[in-house]
Amino acid sequence: MIRPTRRSVLVGAAALPFLRIGRAHARTAGVLTFGLSSYPPTIQPWANAGTAAGTIKLMIYRGLLGYDQKGALRGELAATWVRDGANAWGFKLRDAVFHNGEKVKSADVKWTLEQIATEKSTAYFRTPMQGIDRVEAPDDTTVRIVMKQPTATLPEWLASFHTPIIWRKSEGPQPIGAGPFVLKAQERGVSLDLEAFPKYYKPGLPKLKAVRAVVYADENLRVAALQTGDVDLIEYVPWQSMEAISKDAKLRLDAVDGPFMYLVFNGSKPPFNDPRVRKAVAHAIRRDDIVKAAFFGRGSALAHLPIAAESAFYNPELKDGWAYDPARAKQLLAEAGVAGGFTCSFLSTAQYGMHKDSAEVVQQNLAAIGIQAELNLPDWATRVSIGNKGQYDMAMMGTTTDSNDPDGVANLIDGSLSPAYVRSFGLKTPKISELLAAGRAEFDPAKRKAIYRSVEETAIAEVPLVGLAWRSQGYAMQKDVTGFKNLPGALTFFSGTTLEDTAIS
Amino acid sequence: MLAYAARRVAIALALIWVVATIVFLVIHLIPGDPAELLLSQGGVAPDPAAVAELRARLGLDRPLLSQYAAYLGALAQGDLGSSLQDDHAVATELIRRLPRTLELIAAAGLLALILGLPTGTVAALRAGGGADRVLSSLAGLGLSIPVFVVGTVAILVFAQYLRWTPAGGYVALARDPVQHLILLAMPAGTIALGLGAVIFRMTRSAVLEVLGRDYVRAAEAKGLAPTRIVLHHVVRGALVPVVTVLALHLGTLLGGTVLVEFLFNWPGLSGYLVRAVEARDYPEVVGIVLVISVLLVILNLAVDLLYAVLDPRVRHA
């Protein structure tokens, strides 16, 4: 029996690193392993089922339009698109086939758009598409979409991963699309196997032979799997790991500020039915503390409407519209007749760290101006339900806009829309609603910019939401993965579209 | 005996019905709407008309009592329904996932026995000595370190540093048996550490107790070899309480491997249950809980019947 001595233990410990077994990562040439953050609850083409589902949808489906690597609109199944009269858009289809070999025809486009808008639809774009008056298909490659009203934002809607074109005779659980990859197999809750579609309409694409999407729900395990080489690419890089990944010589981090955190209010009752009280809250928040506490410094303060600095619609003179100013906050409370502060309920969720951490910072900041916010932290499902019913005074939210078009914020600030947990409850914003409608109907870029400037000015005064912080949204990959790109701003969750250009060198 | 068995089976069936009813009611009463949730993924506002349509399609707009009657009717025919999210049959998914969790628990139990039984015996035989003190402190450590810490450290050391195993995941046994076992090792080992410490303590105290028994003294007086006494008389006698405790712990692990399954990406029953609750997928939640409780009820039923076989007094009680 060898007695363990201090020396033998130290020698043993020193030898440990050499015990590493060079377990070659079982890589098959041309096959990319993608670490997803969650298993898509469903990959039905038109329903919203979250961002992981969006990535899979961007592999197996294509719409009329899409986005290029810089986030600009480009033709997908449509080669060209033009405005055609006051209310209409014309599209010329390219020579493309569905996964079953059938040609993509104008009849498929017409059928798809009608399915999205039908009364029985559960599609995300159901209401916008109900703005379509009729879809004309004069020949197999021409589509003319006639709207009930002039609609400048139709191309953005048609570029969404919620509006892919499906073969009109699709039956069974898996609708047939025309994307770069074909879904070959899925093990529910575990993985999805996709293979390149050889007859994809872009010559030479996709570059990969196959993609294996494996779910790693635990963010730390997802990072570990990337570091050990089990996976080639991961989404939702946790903020605390971004530093380590960007320093790792074998890995590459691609992060953009896209999603953001914000506050919404119950505008149907005091105290937050008074815009001065809402504005007081907006001026009371130290936004850098949220970026530090919830996102490890990976993000930036947001003291205006969530319109990114890169956007053509960004208004630099309004960027500090809700800047931290506790004296102004107290003055606004006094003007509203609640100088002594008050107690209110504050809804967030304990299920997601960023929601909870951001809420705790806000709670402290509000206490400093005399507002006692009592945190309610149920699970996400309950939080959504409570939010939709307006059973709160103030609530924490985080999301992205639908696109980088400024109309993307409409969903969050238009008080004429139905009650929803993503926007303030019972808060009417007639002026904003009117301006947003005008913006959708305006085609001239300069006039549109002026309209959305007014939207932002009005919003800063009326405070239908309080912007808090942009948060960094990251993908990370092995250095030899090329062609994958995190799309800018709100389009970050469209990045799956670049998997067609992705290769492993 | 037959009447006794029939009575026990009837009670077991009633228990299952009670469990099914309670779970059904509770999951429907807590806030959260599956249709709303499914269409709100990623923090977006769904169209209320789309939500209403989905709710109608899933039959969630019917009165609770009628949903309950339909559910019981289907259950009586052995139909557990299908997921509200993707219409996948709950039974199919259960058949796929249950063996994985059972395998994980069995492997962890085996490892824990291998860890706990010999060390517990040694500690008892050398009670108060150096080995006992070291082993007892180690067991205390094993008991007090939370399973997610053990798991995280294991991933750091064995996957990220030594690179002996992938960081987590699952490969079917039929697809790659070696990889399957490698992937099983870390989660099973993580559970086994805490469980092994329990078995160590139980073994130690049981062996100590048996050591003081008259028949051990008689065996020693008879001049039997010490190894033979320990193996054939002491350990065998100490096994009964150890196995009882192990069985109890394995039962609770059936729905309690959540953290380990999550940590190591092991697609078993617990993770399935958690995700089903998060999504308010009523048929899935009820189906999973029902299967777990049926397993526990069957286990108890078997034990009850076994008692009756062993002890005639029970039958007439």
Contacts between the chains, C-beta under 8 A, distances in Angstrom:
chain1	res1	chain2	res2	distance
A	16	B	162	7.4
A	17	B	161	7.8
A	19	B	162	6.0
A	20	B	161	7.5
A	20	B	162	5.5
A	20	B	163	5.2
A	21	B	162	7.2
A	21	B	163	6.0
A	21	B	164	5.9
A	22	B	163	7.3
A	23	B	163	5.3
A	23	B	164	7.1
A	23	B	165	8.0
A	39	B	275	8.0
A	41	B	38	6.0
A	41	B	41	6.8
A	41	B	85	4.1
A	41	B	86	6.4
A	41	B	279	6.4
A	42	B	38	7.2
A	42	B	85	5.6
A	42	B	86	4.5
A	47	B	38	7.5
A	47	B	39	6.3
A	47	B	50	7.7
A	48	B	39	5.7
A	48	B	40	7.7
A	48	B	41	5.9
A	48	B	42	7.0
A	48	B	44	5.6
A	48	B	46	6.6
A	49	B	38	6.7
A	49	B	39	7.9
A	49	B	41	5.2
A	50	B	41	3.1
A	50	B	42	4.4
A	51	B	41	7.6
A	51	B	42	4.9
A	53	B	41	7.1
A	54	B	42	7.7
A	119	B	53	7.7
A	120	B	53	6.0
A	121	B	50	6.4
A	121	B	53	6.8
A	122	B	39	6.6
A	122	B	50	4.5
A	122	B	51	7.8
A	122	B	53	5.4
A	122	B	54	4.6
A	122	B	57	7.5
A	123	B	47	7.9
A	123	B	50	6.5
A	124	B	39	7.3
A	124	B	44	7.2
A	124	B	46	7.0
A	124	B	47	7.3
A	124	B	50	7.5
A	126	B	47	4.9
A	126	B	49	6.7
A	126	B	50	5.2
A	127	B	47	5.1
A	127	B	49	7.4
A	173	B	86	8.0
A	173	B	87	7.2
A	187	B	267	7.8
A	188	B	86	7.8
A	188	B	88	6.0
A	188	B	93	6.3
A	188	B	96	7.9
A	189	B	93	7.9
A	189	B	97	8.0
A	189	B	267	5.3
A	189	B	271	7.5
A	189	B	272	6.6
A	189	B	275	7.3
A	190	B	170	6.3
A	190	B	267	4.8
A	214	B	169	6.7
A	215	B	265	7.3
A	216	B	168	7.2
A	216	B	169	7.9
A	216	B	265	5.7
A	217	B	262	6.4
A	217	B	265	7.1
A	217	B	271	7.7
A	218	B	168	7.8
A	218	B	262	5.6
A	218	B	263	6.0
A	218	B	265	7.0
A	220	B	152	7.0
A	220	B	155	7.9
A	221	B	155	6.8
A	221	B	167	5.6
A	221	B	168	5.1
A	221	B	263	6.7
A	221	B	264	7.3
A	221	B	265	5.9
A	224	B	155	5.5
A	224	B	156	7.7
A	224	B	159	6.0
A	224	B	160	5.5
A	224	B	167	3.9
A	224	B	168	7.5
A	225	B	166	7.1
A	225	B	167	4.5
A	225	B	168	6.9
A	225	B	169	7.6
A	227	B	160	5.7
A	227	B	167	7.9
A	228	B	159	5.3
A	228	B	160	5.8
A	228	B	163	6.3
A	228	B	166	6.5
A	228	B	167	5.2
A	230	B	166	4.7
A	230	B	167	5.7
A	230	B	169	7.1
A	351	B	278	7.6
A	378	B	31	7.5
A	379	B	32	7.6
A	379	B	278	7.0
A	380	B	278	6.8
A	381	B	31	7.3
A	381	B	32	3.2
A	381	B	33	8.0
A	381	B	37	5.5
A	381	B	278	6.3
A	381	B	279	7.4
A	381	B	280	5.2
A	382	B	30	7.1
A	382	B	31	4.4
A	382	B	32	5.3
A	384	B	32	6.9
A	384	B	33	7.9
A	384	B	36	6.3
A	384	B	37	6.1
A	384	B	40	5.5
A	385	B	31	4.4
A	385	B	32	4.9
A	385	B	33	5.9
A	385	B	36	6.9
A	386	B	31	6.6
A	388	B	36	6.6
A	397	B	43	6.6
A	398	B	43	5.8
A	399	B	42	7.2
A	399	B	43	3.6
A	399	B	44	6.4
A	400	B	42	7.9
A	400	B	43	7.7
A	402	B	44	7.8
A	411	B	44	7.4
A	411	B	45	5.8
A	417	B	45	7.5
A	418	B	47	7.7
A	418	B	48	4.6
A	419	B	48	7.9
A	420	B	45	3.5
A	420	B	46	7.5
A	420	B	48	7.7
A	421	B	40	7.3
A	421	B	45	7.1
A	422	B	43	6.3
A	422	B	44	6.5
A	422	B	45	4.3
A	423	B	45	6.7
A	493	B	42	7.4
